[in-house]
Amino acid sequence: MTFLRRLLAVAAVLGLLAPSFAHAAPSPQSIIKEFYAQLVSTMKQGEELGFSGRYEKLAPVIRASFNMPLMTRMSVGSGWSGASETERVDLIAAFSNFSISTYANRFASYDDEAFIVTGQNPSGKDVIVNTQLKPKKDDAVTLNYLMRLDEKGNYRIVDVYMNGTISELATRRSEFSSIVRREGVPALINMLEQKANQMGTLP
């Protein structure tokens, strides 16, 4: 074995050479575009799929695109610190099901809507991806996504701004933290599960 081959072999063992098939982490804009593509695909089959079918089709891309554990903690607010480990697991599950159910319920059919990614802006260490939802006849609605690096170094959604400024997370935090203060964490878990079930039967 030549010196060069030995050097390459050692480098490979030490992890100094990245494999040729390695890919960079998806960009914030590409994550939103993939989410939108799956959302539109689901809407086009919406009536055929039914609620549970839409839920099943949207669940993987939503769980991949949204940082559900972090969004749950941020939505609960200070009540998160007083929750047990079991309650935290149940909260994340209930919040995730509620969020996916909301998309499956709201986007049940397709009427030539266009979801357009228009750019992105830095927001401290985070990134805001700017998009527009253009209905067939009505004016366009601005939907901006706040994205943050997770523990694996991938960008994921942590908040959605309706009309560009109204934080969905802040709205939920006001409601959720109030329930936890008055009735405790189990009450919030129960409320999220009830709301999800009211939108449709989960698969």
Rosetta blueprint (number, residue, H / E / L):
1 M L
2 T L
3 F H
4 L H
5 R H
6 R H
7 L H
8 L H
9 A H
10 V H
11 A H
12 A H
13 V H
14 L L
15 G L
16 L L
17 L L
18 A L
19 P L
20 S L
21 F L
22 A L
23 H L
24 A L
25 A L
26 P L
27 S L
28 P H
29 Q H
30 S H
31 I H
32 I H
33 K H
34 E H
35 F H
36 Y H
37 A H
38 Q H
39 L H
40 V H
41 S H
42 T H
43 M H
44 K H
45 Q L
46 G H
47 E H
48 E H
49 L H
50 G H
51 F H
52 S H
53 G H
54 R H
55 Y H
56 E H
57 K H
58 L H
59 A H
60 P H
61 V H
62 I H
63 R H
64 A H
65 S H
66 F E
67 N L
68 M H
69 P H
70 L H
71 M H
72 T H
73 R H
74 M H
75 S H
76 V H
77 G H
78 S H
79 G H
80 W H
81 S H
82 G H
83 A L
84 S L
85 E H
86 T H
87 E H
88 R H
89 V H
90 D H
91 L H
92 I H
93 A H
94 A H
95 F H
96 S H
97 N H
98 F H
99 S H
100 I H
101 S H
102 T H
103 Y H
104 A H
105 N H
106 R H
107 F L
108 A L
109 S L
110 Y L
111 D L
112 D L
113 E L
114 A E
115 F E
116 I E
117 V E
118 T E
119 G E
120 Q E
121 N E
122 P E
123 S E
124 G L
125 K L
126 D E
127 V E
128 I E
129 V E
130 N E
131 T E
132 Q E
133 L E
134 K E
135 P L
136 K L
137 K L
138 D L
139 D L
140 A L
141 V E
142 T E
143 L E
144 N E
145 Y E
146 L E
147 M E
148 R E
149 L E
150 D L
151 E L
152 K L
153 G L
154 N L
155 Y E
156 R E
157 I E
158 V E
159 D E
160 V E
161 Y E
162 M E
163 N L
164 G L
165 T L
166 I E
167 S E
168 E H
169 L H
170 A H
171 T H
172 R H
173 R H
174 S H
175 E H
176 F H
177 S H
178 S H
179 I H
180 V H
181 R H
182 R H
183 E H
184 G L
185 V H
186 P H
187 A H
188 L H
189 I H
190 N H
191 M H
192 L H
193 E H
194 Q H
195 K H
196 A H
197 N H
198 Q H
199 M H
200 G L
201 T L
202 L L
203 P L
